[in-house]
Amino acid sequence: MSKFMDVHTEMKGITAEALREAHAADLAIQAEEGVVFEQAWADPESGHVFCLSEAPSADAVRRIHERTGHPANEIHPVPLMV
Amino acid sequence: MSKFMDVHTEMKGITAEALREAHAADLAIQAEEGVVFEQAWADPESGHVFCLSEAPSADAVRRIHERTGHPANEIHPVPLMV
């Protein structure tokens, strides 16, 4: 299991409600890929949303986000943390 | 005080040691701007480093990172979290 930070860049105007719903949708199916979404932070003005997860692979993260309708633009393994 | 996620994109090859040192340098002076760097995650392969902070403004975050020699490429207010 590794940590990943994925970035969505097209979510301008996202609301707290929409973020909660998107996150809930991911949580509902994440176990099918062994992914654990830990936290997400959103900047509605620029449309950037950052999602931190623990997962077996970047592809596993990608598949969950695609299935829930909000594919990530970038998925970064983040093996280093401080 | 607001939450910010800043992104460095030119840190290819960053090591655990270098990340710790960079973070320590920020922590050493952050109080001068009222910034609290909470966590940072690094992808040495792509050179992306993500830093989560609480701060009075994006400019305050920017100034600390500039003074410690690793300016951020992007600083995003992230008022929404889940």
Backbone of each chain as nested JSON, in Angstrom:
{
  "chains": [
    {"id": "A", "residues": [
      {"number": 1, "name": "MET", "atoms": {"N": [0.847, -1.194, 0.0], "CA": [0.0, 0.0, 0.0], "C": [0.887, 1.251, 0.0]}},
      {"number": 2, "name": "SER", "atoms": {"N": [0.524, 2.206, -0.821], "CA": [1.288, 3.441, -0.923], "C": [0.349, 4.628, -0.839]}},
      {"number": 3, "name": "LYS", "atoms": {"N": [0.946, 5.784, -0.571], "CA": [0.158, 7.019, -0.521], "C": [0.163, 7.692, -1.898]}},
      {"number": 4, "name": "PHE", "atoms": {"N": [-0.987, 8.273, -2.232], "CA": [-1.13, 9.01, -3.491], "C": [-1.808, 10.344, -3.238]}},
      {"number": 5, "name": "MET", "atoms": {"N": [-1.383, 11.367, -4.002], "CA": [-2.104, 12.652, -4.02], "C": [-2.592, 12.812, -5.448]}},
      {"number": 6, "name": "ASP", "atoms": {"N": [-3.916, 12.824, -5.626], "CA": [-4.399, 13.071, -6.977], "C": [-4.979, 14.469, -7.064]}},
      {"number": 7, "name": "VAL", "atoms": {"N": [-4.95, 15.015, -8.267], "CA": [-5.357, 16.402, -8.482], "C": [-6.392, 16.478, -9.59]}},
      {"number": 8, "name": "HIS", "atoms": {"N": [-7.517, 17.102, -9.273], "CA": [-8.551, 17.405, -10.254], "C": [-8.408, 18.894, -10.535]}},
      {"number": 9, "name": "THR", "atoms": {"N": [-8.458, 19.271, -11.801], "CA": [-8.227, 20.685, -12.113], "C": [-9.417, 21.372, -12.765]}},
      {"number": 10, "name": "GLU", "atoms": {"N": [-10.521, 20.634, -12.957], "CA": [-11.668, 21.201, -13.685], "C": [-12.91, 21.313, -12.818]}},
      {"number": 11, "name": "MET", "atoms": {"N": [-12.732, 21.578, -11.529], "CA": [-13.9, 21.558, -10.642], "C": [-14.255, 22.952, -10.126]}},
      {"number": 12, "name": "LYS", "atoms": {"N": [-14.143, 23.931, -11.036], "CA": [-14.464, 25.31, -10.679], "C": [-15.879, 25.399, -10.127]}},
      {"number": 13, "name": "GLY", "atoms": {"N": [-16.013, 26.141, -9.05], "CA": [-17.337, 26.371, -8.477], "C": [-17.85, 25.237, -7.619]}},
      {"number": 14, "name": "ILE", "atoms": {"N": [-17.005, 24.236, -7.38], "CA": [-17.464, 23.115, -6.546], "C": [-17.91, 23.643, -5.182]}},
      {"number": 15, "name": "THR", "atoms": {"N": [-19.008, 23.091, -4.698], "CA": [-19.56, 23.514, -3.401], "C": [-19.196, 22.479, -2.332]}},
      {"number": 16, "name": "ALA", "atoms": {"N": [-19.391, 22.847, -1.08], "CA": [-19.127, 21.925, 0.019], "C": [-19.973, 20.667, -0.137]}},
      {"number": 17, "name": "GLU", "atoms": {"N": [-21.236, 20.884, -0.544], "CA": [-22.162, 19.777, -0.741], "C": [-21.668, 18.82, -1.837]}},
      {"number": 18, "name": "ALA", "atoms": {"N": [-21.251, 19.389, -2.955], "CA": [-20.78, 18.581, -4.084], "C": [-19.5, 17.83, -3.718]}},
      {"number": 19, "name": "LEU", "atoms": {"N": [-18.634, 18.473, -2.944], "CA": [-17.402, 17.816, -2.523], "C": [-17.734, 16.634, -1.616]}},
      {"number": 20, "name": "ARG", "atoms": {"N": [-18.657, 16.842, -0.688], "CA": [-19.071, 15.773, 0.223], "C": [-19.666, 14.604, -0.556]}},
      {"number": 21, "name": "GLU", "atoms": {"N": [-20.501, 14.929, -1.538], "CA": [-21.15, 13.879, -2.336], "C": [-20.132, 13.111, -3.177]}},
      {"number": 22, "name": "ALA", "atoms": {"N": [-19.185, 13.837, -3.774], "CA": [-18.158, 13.181, -4.589], "C": [-17.318, 12.256, -3.725]}},
      {"number": 23, "name": "HIS", "atoms": {"N": [-16.96, 12.743, -2.556], "CA": [-16.145, 11.949, -1.641], "C": [-16.914, 10.714, -1.175]}},
      {"number": 24, "name": "ALA", "atoms": {"N": [-18.19, 10.905, -0.871], "CA": [-19.021, 9.788, -0.432], "C": [-19.133, 8.722, -1.524]}},
      {"number": 25, "name": "ALA", "atoms": {"N": [-19.246, 9.171, -2.764], "CA": [-19.332, 8.24, -3.895], "C": [-18.05, 7.41, -3.994]}},
      {"number": 26, "name": "ASP", "atoms": {"N": [-16.899, 8.064, -3.785], "CA": [-15.624, 7.335, -3.794], "C": [-15.554, 6.349, -2.634]}},
      {"number": 27, "name": "LEU", "atoms": {"N": [-15.937, 6.805, -1.46], "CA": [-15.883, 5.939, -0.272], "C": [-16.756, 4.699, -0.453]}},
      {"number": 28, "name": "ALA", "atoms": {"N": [-17.881, 4.879, -1.162], "CA": [-18.845, 3.779, -1.303], "C": [-18.274, 2.607, -2.082]}},
      {"number": 29, "name": "ILE", "atoms": {"N": [-17.319, 2.854, -2.99], "CA": [-16.804, 1.756, -3.817], "C": [-15.305, 1.522, -3.693]}},
      {"number": 30, "name": "GLN", "atoms": {"N": [-14.623, 2.347, -2.894], "CA": [-13.159, 2.28, -2.818], "C": [-12.636, 0.891, -2.424]}},
      {"number": 31, "name": "ALA", "atoms": {"N": [-13.369, 0.2, -1.586], "CA": [-12.901, -1.099, -1.094], "C": [-12.742, -2.116, -2.226]}},
      {"number": 32, "name": "GLU", "atoms": {"N": [-13.491, -1.914, -3.301], "CA": [-13.413, -2.848, -4.434], "C": [-12.037, -2.819, -5.077]}},
      {"number": 33, "name": "GLU", "atoms": {"N": [-11.321, -1.704, -4.877], "CA": [-9.962, -1.58, -5.422], "C": [-8.922, -1.525, -4.31]}},
      {"number": 34, "name": "GLY", "atoms": {"N": [-9.346, -1.703, -3.064], "CA": [-8.393, -1.63, -1.965], "C": [-7.869, -0.229, -1.706]}},
      {"number": 35, "name": "VAL", "atoms": {"N": [-8.655, 0.769, -2.124], "CA": [-8.251, 2.165, -1.952], "C": [-8.888, 2.732, -0.678]}},
      {"number": 36, "name": "VAL", "atoms": {"N": [-8.16, 3.584, 0.004], "CA": [-8.724, 4.317, 1.136], "C": [-8.496, 5.807, 0.895]}},
      {"number": 37, "name": "PHE", "atoms": {"N": [-9.557, 6.516, 0.551], "CA": [-9.444, 7.972, 0.407], "C": [-9.455, 8.579, 1.8]}},
      {"number": 38, "name": "GLU", "atoms": {"N": [-8.413, 9.326, 2.115], "CA": [-8.276, 9.832, 3.484], "C": [-8.857, 11.229, 3.649]}},
      {"number": 39, "name": "GLN", "atoms": {"N": [-8.477, 12.14, 2.763], "CA": [-8.931, 13.518, 2.865], "C": [-8.931, 14.157, 1.484]}},
      {"number": 40, "name": "ALA", "atoms": {"N": [-9.711, 15.207, 1.347], "CA": [-9.708, 15.964, 0.096], "C": [-9.868, 17.437, 0.429]}},
      {"number": 41, "name": "TRP", "atoms": {"N": [-9.204, 18.269, -0.344], "CA": [-9.245, 19.716, -0.137], "C": [-9.592, 20.359, -1.472]}},
      {"number": 42, "name": "ALA", "atoms": {"N": [-10.468, 21.348, -1.449], "CA": [-10.931, 21.956, -2.697], "C": [-10.757, 23.465, -2.741]}},
      {"number": 43, "name": "ASP", "atoms": {"N": [-10.326, 23.932, -3.902], "CA": [-10.238, 25.363, -4.21], "C": [-11.254, 25.643, -5.313]}},
      {"number": 44, "name": "PRO", "atoms": {"N": [-12.492, 26.059, -4.938], "CA": [-13.545, 26.244, -5.945], "C": [-13.198, 27.33, -6.965]}},
      {"number": 45, "name": "GLU", "atoms": {"N": [-12.349, 28.282, -6.561], "CA": [-12.031, 29.393, -7.452], "C": [-11.199, 28.94, -8.651]}},
      {"number": 46, "name": "SER", "atoms": {"N": [-10.192, 28.134, -8.417], "CA": [-9.357, 27.657, -9.527], "C": [-9.849, 26.313, -10.059]}},
      {"number": 47, "name": "GLY", "atoms": {"N": [-10.709, 25.67, -9.276], "CA": [-11.203, 24.365, -9.724], "C": [-10.293, 23.203, -9.353]}},
      {"number": 48, "name": "HIS", "atoms": {"N": [-9.295, 23.458, -8.527], "CA": [-8.38, 22.396, -8.12], "C": [-8.914, 21.67, -6.885]}},
      {"number": 49, "name": "VAL", "atoms": {"N": [-8.919, 20.345, -6.964], "CA": [-9.264, 19.522, -5.81], "C": [-8.15, 18.505, -5.616]}},
      {"number": 50, "name": "PHE", "atoms": {"N": [-7.644, 18.401, -4.403], "CA": [-6.546, 17.504, -4.053], "C": [-7.093, 16.373, -3.188]}},
      {"number": 51, "name": "CYS", "atoms": {"N": [-6.819, 15.12, -3.574], "CA": [-7.296, 13.966, -2.807], "C": [-6.122, 13.119, -2.365]}},
      {"number": 52, "name": "LEU", "atoms": {"N": [-6.033, 12.882, -1.06], "CA": [-4.992, 12.026, -0.504], "C": [-5.56, 10.641, -0.264]}},
      {"number": 53, "name": "SER", "atoms": {"N": [-4.852, 9.629, -0.738], "CA": [-5.341, 8.268, -0.544], "C": [-4.207, 7.312, -0.248]}},
      {"number": 54, "name": "GLU", "atoms": {"N": [-4.588, 6.15, 0.273], "CA": [-3.679, 5.018, 0.406], "C": [-4.241, 3.95, -0.526]}},
      {"number": 55, "name": "ALA", "atoms": {"N": [-3.401, 3.378, -1.357], "CA": [-3.904, 2.459, -2.38], "C": [-2.809, 1.503, -2.831]}},
      {"number": 56, "name": "PRO", "atoms": {"N": [-3.211, 0.387, -3.452], "CA": [-2.199, -0.536, -3.969], "C": [-1.48, -0.005, -5.216]}},
      {"number": 57, "name": "SER", "atoms": {"N": [-2.119, 0.949, -5.937], "CA": [-1.505, 1.493, -7.141], "C": [-2.235, 2.761, -7.577]}},
      {"number": 58, "name": "ALA", "atoms": {"N": [-1.573, 3.547, -8.422], "CA": [-2.199, 4.747, -8.991], "C": [-3.388, 4.339, -9.86]}},
      {"number": 59, "name": "ASP", "atoms": {"N": [-3.252, 3.209, -10.551], "CA": [-4.354, 2.753, -11.404], "C": [-5.614, 2.451, -10.599]}},
      {"number": 60, "name": "ALA", "atoms": {"N": [-5.427, 1.903, -9.407], "CA": [-6.579, 1.623, -8.553], "C": [-7.297, 2.92, -8.193]}},
      {"number": 61, "name": "VAL", "atoms": {"N": [-6.54, 3.946, -7.857], "CA": [-7.121, 5.258, -7.547], "C": [-7.845, 5.803, -8.774]}},
      {"number": 62, "name": "ARG", "atoms": {"N": [-7.176, 5.714, -9.906], "CA": [-7.738, 6.229, -11.163], "C": [-9.093, 5.576, -11.444]}},
      {"number": 63, "name": "ARG", "atoms": {"N": [-9.139, 4.233, -11.315], "CA": [-10.375, 3.508, -11.64], "C": [-11.533, 3.929, -10.751]}},
      {"number": 64, "name": "ILE", "atoms": {"N": [-11.283, 4.137, -9.468], "CA": [-12.373, 4.551, -8.572], "C": [-12.9, 5.919, -8.984]}},
      {"number": 65, "name": "HIS", "atoms": {"N": [-11.998, 6.881, -9.183], "CA": [-12.429, 8.235, -9.574], "C": [-13.158, 8.225, -10.918]}},
      {"number": 66, "name": "GLU", "atoms": {"N": [-12.746, 7.356, -11.833], "CA": [-13.424, 7.29, -13.139], "C": [-14.836, 6.742, -12.981]}},
      {"number": 67, "name": "ARG", "atoms": {"N": [-14.972, 5.703, -12.171], "CA": [-16.284, 5.082, -11.965], "C": [-17.266, 6.031, -11.287]}},
      {"number": 68, "name": "THR", "atoms": {"N": [-16.763, 6.906, -10.429], "CA": [-17.672, 7.823, -9.733], "C": [-17.869, 9.137, -10.495]}},
      {"number": 69, "name": "GLY", "atoms": {"N": [-17.295, 9.205, -11.698], "CA": [-17.61, 10.321, -12.59], "C": [-16.741, 11.554, -12.428]}},
      {"number": 70, "name": "HIS", "atoms": {"N": [-15.662, 11.462, -11.679], "CA": [-14.778, 12.632, -11.565], "C": [-13.319, 12.174, -11.669]}},
      {"number": 71, "name": "PRO", "atoms": {"N": [-12.905, 11.843, -12.911], "CA": [-11.54, 11.372, -13.12], "C": [-10.497, 12.413, -12.702]}},
      {"number": 72, "name": "ALA", "atoms": {"N": [-9.392, 11.936, -12.174], "CA": [-8.323, 12.833, -11.763], "C": [-7.477, 13.22, -12.976]}},
      {"number": 73, "name": "ASN", "atoms": {"N": [-6.987, 14.457, -12.992], "CA": [-6.113, 14.913, -14.076], "C": [-4.676, 14.451, -13.848]}},
      {"number": 74, "name": "GLU", "atoms": {"N": [-4.295, 14.321, -12.583], "CA": [-2.957, 13.866, -12.231], "C": [-3.076, 12.937, -11.025]}},
      {"number": 75, "name": "ILE", "atoms": {"N": [-2.263, 11.888, -11.014], "CA": [-2.196, 11.032, -9.815], "C": [-0.725, 10.86, -9.469]}},
      {"number": 76, "name": "HIS", "atoms": {"N": [-0.331, 11.376, -8.317], "CA": [1.068, 11.343, -7.897], "C": [1.281, 10.37, -6.759]}},
      {"number": 77, "name": "PRO", "atoms": {"N": [2.184, 9.394, -6.937], "CA": [2.624, 8.638, -5.76], "C": [3.347, 9.636, -4.863]}},
      {"number": 78, "name": "VAL", "atoms": {"N": [3.071, 9.609, -3.583], "CA": [3.798, 10.505, -2.677], "C": [4.423, 9.655, -1.568]}},
      {"number": 79, "name": "PRO", "atoms": {"N": [5.545, 8.985, -1.911], "CA": [6.196, 8.088, -0.955], "C": [6.851, 8.807, 0.216]}},
      {"number": 80, "name": "LEU", "atoms": {"N": [7.088, 10.121, 0.054], "CA": [7.718, 10.887, 1.12], "C": [6.71, 11.822, 1.762]}},
      {"number": 81, "name": "MET", "atoms": {"N": [6.781, 11.874, 3.083], "CA": [5.84, 12.714, 3.814], "C": [6.566, 13.324, 5.007]}},
      {"number": 82, "name": "VAL", "atoms": {"N": [6.126, 14.513, 5.4], "CA": [6.734, 15.138, 6.579], "C": [5.66, 15.929, 7.311]}}
    ]},
    {"id": "B", "residues": [
      {"number": 1, "name": "MET", "atoms": {"N": [-7.705, 33.002, 9.679], "CA": [-6.795, 31.931, 9.255], "C": [-7.525, 31.01, 8.282]}},
      {"number": 2, "name": "SER", "atoms": {"N": [-6.847, 30.653, 7.221], "CA": [-7.422, 29.79, 6.203], "C": [-6.438, 28.672, 5.871]}},
      {"number": 3, "name": "LYS", "atoms": {"N": [-6.995, 27.65, 5.213], "CA": [-6.127, 26.539, 4.797], "C": [-5.648, 26.783, 3.365]}},
      {"number": 4, "name": "PHE", "atoms": {"N": [-4.387, 26.396, 3.103], "CA": [-3.809, 26.513, 1.775], "C": [-3.1, 25.213, 1.402]}},
      {"number": 5, "name": "MET", "atoms": {"N": [-3.168, 24.875, 0.099], "CA": [-2.357, 23.769, -0.423], "C": [-1.436, 24.405, -1.458]}},
      {"number": 6, "name": "ASP", "atoms": {"N": [-0.12, 24.371, -1.209], "CA": [0.76, 24.901, -2.231], "C": [1.487, 23.745, -2.917]}},
      {"number": 7, "name": "VAL", "atoms": {"N": [1.877, 24.003, -4.14], "CA": [2.456, 22.962, -4.987], "C": [3.792, 23.427, -5.553]}},
      {"number": 8, "name": "HIS", "atoms": {"N": [4.817, 22.624, -5.326], "CA": [6.118, 22.843, -5.93], "C": [6.216, 21.813, -7.04]}},
      {"number": 9, "name": "THR", "atoms": {"N": [6.694, 22.226, -8.222], "CA": [6.703, 21.285, -9.342], "C": [8.101, 20.98, -9.868]}},
      {"number": 10, "name": "GLU", "atoms": {"N": [9.12, 21.559, -9.243], "CA": [10.483, 21.42, -9.767], "C": [11.408, 20.709, -8.794]}},
      {"number": 11, "name": "MET", "atoms": {"N": [10.885, 19.766, -8.027], "CA": [11.716, 19.161, -6.993], "C": [12.044, 17.698, -7.299]}},
      {"number": 12, "name": "LYS", "atoms": {"N": [12.289, 17.445, -8.591], "CA": [12.63, 16.08, -9.02], "C": [13.807, 15.561, -8.215]}},
      {"number": 13, "name": "GLY", "atoms": {"N": [13.685, 14.316, -7.795], "CA": [14.789, 13.682, -7.093], "C": [14.898, 14.044, -5.628]}},
      {"number": 14, "name": "ILE", "atoms": {"N": [13.924, 14.819, -5.119], "CA": [13.997, 15.198, -3.704], "C": [14.056, 13.94, -2.838]}},
      {"number": 15, "name": "THR", "atoms": {"N": [14.914, 13.986, -1.825], "CA": [15.072, 12.844, -0.918], "C": [14.299, 13.097, 0.379]}},
      {"number": 16, "name": "ALA", "atoms": {"N": [14.148, 12.049, 1.185], "CA": [13.474, 12.187, 2.473], "C": [14.202, 13.223, 3.327]}},
      {"number": 17, "name": "GLU", "atoms": {"N": [15.538, 13.16, 3.28], "CA": [16.368, 14.081, 4.055], "C": [16.13, 15.533, 3.622]}},
      {"number": 18, "name": "ALA", "atoms": {"N": [16.125, 15.755, 2.316], "CA": [15.942, 17.112, 1.79], "C": [14.545, 17.648, 2.117]}},
      {"number": 19, "name": "LEU", "atoms": {"N": [13.56, 16.764, 2.06], "CA": [12.191, 17.178, 2.396], "C": [12.115, 17.586, 3.857]}},
      {"number": 20, "name": "ARG", "atoms": {"N": [12.741, 16.786, 4.725], "CA": [12.756, 17.091, 6.164], "C": [13.436, 18.423, 6.419]}},
      {"number": 21, "name": "GLU", "atoms": {"N": [14.552, 18.648, 5.736], "CA": [15.296, 19.892, 5.931], "C": [14.5, 21.095, 5.426]}},
      {"number": 22, "name": "ALA", "atoms": {"N": [13.875, 20.956, 4.266], "CA": [13.074, 22.055, 3.704], "C": [11.923, 22.391, 4.65]}},
      {"number": 23, "name": "HIS", "atoms": {"N": [11.272, 21.359, 5.15], "CA": [10.147, 21.549, 6.053], "C": [10.617, 22.207, 7.351]}},
      {"number": 24, "name": "ALA", "atoms": {"N": [11.757, 21.754, 7.855], "CA": [12.301, 22.326, 9.093], "C": [12.633, 23.805, 8.916]}},
      {"number": 25, "name": "ALA", "atoms": {"N": [13.162, 24.148, 7.75], "CA": [13.488, 25.547, 7.455], "C": [12.224, 26.412, 7.47]}},
      {"number": 26, "name": "ASP", "atoms": {"N": [11.134, 25.865, 6.903], "CA": [9.859, 26.588, 6.92], "C": [9.343, 26.722, 8.351]}},
      {"number": 27, "name": "LEU", "atoms": {"N": [9.394, 25.641, 9.092], "CA": [8.893, 25.666, 10.474], "C": [9.657, 26.68, 11.321]}},
      {"number": 28, "name": "ALA", "atoms": {"N": [10.951, 26.826, 11.015], "CA": [11.793, 27.706, 11.835], "C": [11.373, 29.171, 11.757]}},
      {"number": 29, "name": "ILE", "atoms": {"N": [10.785, 29.584, 10.631], "CA": [10.429, 30.999, 10.474], "C": [8.941, 31.266, 10.249]}},
      {"number": 30, "name": "GLN", "atoms": {"N": [8.139, 30.203, 10.178], "CA": [6.725, 30.365, 9.83], "C": [5.975, 31.315, 10.766]}},
      {"number": 31, "name": "ALA", "atoms": {"N": [6.341, 31.322, 12.022], "CA": [5.619, 32.135, 13.004], "C": [5.716, 33.626, 12.676]}},
      {"number": 32, "name": "GLU", "atoms": {"N": [6.773, 34.004, 11.991], "CA": [6.948, 35.423, 11.636], "C": [5.832, 35.906, 10.709]}},
      {"number": 33, "name": "GLU", "atoms": {"N": [5.211, 34.972, 10.004], "CA": [4.103, 35.326, 9.104], "C": [2.772, 34.738, 9.599]}},
      {"number": 34, "name": "GLY", "atoms": {"N": [2.784, 34.128, 10.766], "CA": [1.55, 33.532, 11.277], "C": [1.122, 32.301, 10.51]}},
      {"number": 35, "name": "VAL", "atoms": {"N": [2.102, 31.649, 9.858], "CA": [1.802, 30.457, 9.057], "C": [2.08, 29.196, 9.892]}},
      {"number": 36, "name": "VAL", "atoms": {"N": [1.254, 28.189, 9.695], "CA": [1.52, 26.879, 10.303], "C": [1.524, 25.831, 9.188]}},
      {"number": 37, "name": "PHE", "atoms": {"N": [2.71, 25.365, 8.844], "CA": [2.784, 24.28, 7.861], "C": [2.433, 22.986, 8.579]}},
      {"number": 38, "name": "GLU", "atoms": {"N": [1.436, 22.282, 8.067], "CA": [0.938, 21.107, 8.769], "C": [1.569, 19.819, 8.266]}},
      {"number": 39, "name": "GLN", "atoms": {"N": [1.561, 19.641, 6.958], "CA": [2.105, 18.407, 6.378], "C": [2.582, 18.686, 4.963]}},
      {"number": 40, "name": "ALA", "atoms": {"N": [3.482, 17.835, 4.498], "CA": [3.923, 17.935, 3.112], "C": [4.123, 16.527, 2.56]}},
      {"number": 41, "name": "TRP", "atoms": {"N": [3.816, 16.37, 1.278], "CA": [3.941, 15.071, 0.613], "C": [4.73, 15.274, -0.669]}},
      {"number": 42, "name": "ALA", "atoms": {"N": [5.668, 14.375, -0.943], "CA": [6.534, 14.563, -2.102], "C": [6.544, 13.374, -3.055]}},
      {"number": 43, "name": "ASP", "atoms": {"N": [6.523, 13.697, -4.333], "CA": [6.671, 12.735, -5.425], "C": [7.998, 13.042, -6.106]}},
      {"number": 44, "name": "PRO", "atoms": {"N": [9.091, 12.368, -5.698], "CA": [10.416, 12.702, -6.239], "C": [10.514, 12.435, -7.744]}},
      {"number": 45, "name": "GLU", "atoms": {"N": [9.688, 11.515, -8.246], "CA": [9.757, 11.154, -9.674], "C": [9.285, 12.305, -10.569]}},
      {"number": 46, "name": "SER", "atoms": {"N": [8.172, 12.916, -10.225], "CA": [7.67, 14.028, -11.042], "C": [8.17, 15.374, -10.526]}},
      {"number": 47, "name": "GLY", "atoms": {"N": [8.701, 15.375, -9.3], "CA": [9.166, 16.643, -8.739], "C": [8.081, 17.455, -8.071]}},
      {"number": 48, "name": "HIS", "atoms": {"N": [6.892, 16.869, -7.895], "CA": [5.801, 17.58, -7.245], "C": [5.865, 17.407, -5.733]}},
      {"number": 49, "name": "VAL", "atoms": {"N": [5.761, 18.533, -5.026], "CA": [5.657, 18.502, -3.565], "C": [4.437, 19.325, -3.176]}},
      {"number": 50, "name": "PHE", "atoms": {"N": [3.585, 18.759, -2.345], "CA": [2.358, 19.399, -1.896], "C": [2.508, 19.758, -0.423]}},
      {"number": 51, "name": "CYS", "atoms": {"N": [2.232, 21.036, -0.076], "CA": [2.339, 21.471, 1.322], "C": [1.002, 22.016, 1.793]}},
      {"number": 52, "name": "LEU", "atoms": {"N": [0.497, 21.468, 2.889], "CA": [-0.754, 21.945, 3.482], "C": [-0.419, 22.879, 4.632]}},
      {"number": 53, "name": "SER", "atoms": {"N": [-1.045, 24.049, 4.651], "CA": [-0.773, 24.996, 5.727], "C": [-2.039, 25.707, 6.163]}},
      {"number": 54, "name": "GLU", "atoms": {"N": [-1.937, 26.32, 7.352], "CA": [-2.962, 27.248, 7.817], "C": [-2.25, 28.591, 7.903]}},
      {"number": 55, "name": "ALA", "atoms": {"N": [-2.859, 29.611, 7.339], "CA": [-2.165, 30.893, 7.247], "C": [-3.157, 32.047, 7.118]}},
      {"number": 56, "name": "PRO", "atoms": {"N": [-2.706, 33.274, 7.423], "CA": [-3.596, 34.42, 7.252], "C": [-3.835, 34.775, 5.776]}},
      {"number": 57, "name": "SER", "atoms": {"N": [-2.92, 34.354, 4.879], "CA": [-3.077, 34.666, 3.456], "C": [-2.131, 33.814, 2.625]}},
      {"number": 58, "name": "ALA", "atoms": {"N": [-2.421, 33.735, 1.324], "CA": [-1.537, 33.022, 0.391], "C": [-0.184, 33.724, 0.333]}},
      {"number": 59, "name": "ASP", "atoms": {"N": [-0.206, 35.055, 0.399], "CA": [1.045, 35.824, 0.362], "C": [1.961, 35.473, 1.516]}},
      {"number": 60, "name": "ALA", "atoms": {"N": [1.372, 35.236, 2.691], "CA": [2.172, 34.863, 3.858], "C": [2.879, 33.531, 3.605]}},
      {"number": 61, "name": "VAL", "atoms": {"N": [2.14, 32.583, 3.031], "CA": [2.734, 31.275, 2.698], "C": [3.847, 31.463, 1.668]}},
      {"number": 62, "name": "ARG", "atoms": {"N": [3.538, 32.268, 0.66], "CA": [4.511, 32.512, -0.421], "C": [5.807, 33.071, 0.145]}},
      {"number": 63, "name": "ARG", "atoms": {"N": [5.678, 34.072, 1.044], "CA": [6.876, 34.718, 1.576], "C": [7.754, 33.75, 2.356]}},
      {"number": 64, "name": "ILE", "atoms": {"N": [7.144, 32.874, 3.137], "CA": [7.95, 31.918, 3.913], "C": [8.71, 30.988, 2.959]}},
      {"number": 65, "name": "HIS", "atoms": {"N": [8.023, 30.42, 1.991], "CA": [8.668, 29.493, 1.044], "C": [9.775, 30.194, 0.254]}},
      {"number": 66, "name": "GLU", "atoms": {"N": [9.563, 31.489, -0.066], "CA": [10.597, 32.223, -0.814], "C": [11.838, 32.434, 0.046]}},
      {"number": 67, "name": "ARG", "atoms": {"N": [11.605, 32.789, 1.309], "CA": [12.734, 33.052, 2.207], "C": [13.545, 31.789, 2.478]}},
      {"number": 68, "name": "THR", "atoms": {"N": [12.92, 30.644, 2.468], "CA": [13.643, 29.403, 2.752], "C": [14.196, 28.753, 1.477]}},
      {"number": 69, "name": "GLY", "atoms": {"N": [14.021, 29.459, 0.344], "CA": [14.696, 29.033, -0.875], "C": [13.961, 28.015, -1.722]}},
      {"number": 70, "name": "HIS", "atoms": {"N": [12.69, 27.765, -1.43], "CA": [11.937, 26.852, -2.285], "C": [10.541, 27.42, -2.545]}},
      {"number": 71, "name": "PRO", "atoms": {"N": [10.497, 28.454, -3.421], "CA": [9.206, 29.09, -3.724], "C": [8.207, 28.11, -4.329]}},
      {"number": 72, "name": "ALA", "atoms": {"N": [6.961, 28.3, -3.979], "CA": [5.908, 27.44, -4.51], "C": [5.52, 27.905, -5.917]}},
      {"number": 73, "name": "ASN", "atoms": {"N": [5.186, 26.967, -6.786], "CA": [4.727, 27.309, -8.134], "C": [3.247, 27.702, -8.146]}},
      {"number": 74, "name": "GLU", "atoms": {"N": [2.492, 27.106, -7.208], "CA": [1.064, 27.417, -7.089], "C": [0.737, 27.465, -5.602]}},
      {"number": 75, "name": "ILE", "atoms": {"N": [-0.153, 28.393, -5.234], "CA": [-0.668, 28.407, -3.854], "C": [-2.188, 28.478, -3.945]}},
      {"number": 76, "name": "HIS", "atoms": {"N": [-2.859, 27.438, -3.495], "CA": [-4.311, 27.358, -3.582], "C": [-4.967, 27.505, -2.214]}},
      {"number": 77, "name": "PRO", "atoms": {"N": [-5.843, 28.501, -2.065], "CA": [-6.695, 28.48, -0.871], "C": [-7.567, 27.232, -0.98]}},
      {"number": 78, "name": "VAL", "atoms": {"N": [-7.697, 26.482, 0.081], "CA": [-8.575, 25.313, 0.042], "C": [-9.594, 25.425, 1.175]}},
      {"number": 79, "name": "PRO", "atoms": {"N": [-10.613, 26.27, 0.964], "CA": [-11.608, 26.518, 2.011], "C": [-12.517, 25.326, 2.271]}},
      {"number": 80, "name": "LEU", "atoms": {"N": [-12.561, 24.376, 1.332], "CA": [-13.416, 23.205, 1.502], "C": [-12.555, 21.981, 1.75]}},
      {"number": 81, "name": "MET", "atoms": {"N": [-13.004, 21.184, 2.723], "CA": [-12.254, 19.989, 3.076], "C": [-13.242, 18.888, 3.399]}},
      {"number": 82, "name": "VAL", "atoms": {"N": [-12.833, 17.63, 3.161], "CA": [-13.707, 16.52, 3.506], "C": [-12.843, 15.341, 3.915]}}
    ]}
  ]
}
